[in-house]
Amino acid sequence: IDIHCHCLPGVDDGPGTISEALELCRALVDDGMSVVIATPHQLGRFGKFNKAPHIRQAVFGLNEELKDSNIPLTVMCGADIRVDERICQLLKTDEILTLADGGKYVLLELPGEVFIDIEPMLIELAGMGIQVVLSHPERHFVLAKHPNVLLKWRRYSAHLQLTAGSLLGEFGMLAQATAWRFLNLGLASLIATDAHNLNTRRPCMKAAFERIARKLGKDIARLVCIENPQNILEGRDLRNVSHYTGQEPSYVELPNRL
């Protein structure tokens, strides 16, 4: 199960046409996927587009095309939501989507160029029974340099989703080192493809799984690549890497001033 993928045609910076979307979906199947949560961008530069009803309609249409093309993949609704002070209200009015439309998890994207403390939002979302999955935090420059803030956010059920390609070095040395650091420290809960196309952003979950299994063991690889994505899909609580390591995440260095 891939919980973060830009596979809908013509809605954001993913595939531009239905044929490109179908080719990406074939690649996802080849990469071991049976279910993908489509997560087009919402808010930010897509603030005037990609409303929840439009995404649901696009997901329905893509599923019909997949059936007609005999591609064994099921696509579900979701969104990659840029941080915005209106998120809680927009969730209440059904303008933005939770992962798998399940009402329990939102995939939240931080702006890469600045730091925003999302603790107040996490508290408000927790009061609504919603938990946050942070998309690709290893590619956020400030979090890479100041990861202690993530310990604070974890208290309010913020989960980290790493990009499979980051673990393989596809986003540069800093993102790769940070992704492995988050995994080694037990901070990350999920791996996803964040696939956009077959050229620069193709799915590579199998390779990431194998790399994690070699470095950290198959149990942790299964947890972050298979079991927790399944838990997202079914609306269950996520399990921590500490279940296998026996240690909760902590840091030796003093807290950083942001």
Salt bridges, closest charged atoms under 4 A:
ASP12 OD2 - HIS6 ND1 2.78
ASP13 OD1 - HIS41 NE2 3.22
ASP13 OD2 - ARG45 NH2 3.68
ASP13 OD1 - HIS196 NE2 3.44
GLU23 OE2 - ARG26 NH1 2.69
GLU64 OE2 - LYS67 NZ 3.64
ASP80 OD2 - HIS4 NE2 3.26
ASP80 OD2 - HIS6 NE2 3.66
ASP80 OD2 - HIS41 ND1 3.58
ASP84 OD1 - ARG86 NE 2.87
ASP94 OD1 - ARG56 NH2 2.82
ASP101 OD2 - ARG56 NE 2.79
GLU109 OE1 - HIS41 ND1 3.78
GLU109 OE1 - ARG82 NE 3.39
GLU109 OE2 - HIS136 NE2 3.54
ASP117 OD2 - LYS152 NZ 2.66
GLU119 OE1 - LYS152 NZ 3.34
ASP194 OD1 - HIS4 NE2 3.06
ASP194 OD1 - HIS6 NE2 3.34
ASP194 OD2 - ARG139 NH1 3.15
ASP194 OD1 - HIS196 ND1 3.67
ASP194 OD2 - ARG201 NH2 2.94
GLU227 OE2 - ARG222 NE 3.81
GLU227 OE1 - ARG239 NH1 3.41
GLU234 OE1 - ARG236 NH1 1.99
ASP237 OD1 - LYS104 NZ 2.59
GLU248 OE1 - ARG154 NH2 3.44
GLU253 OE2 - ARG181 NH2 2.90
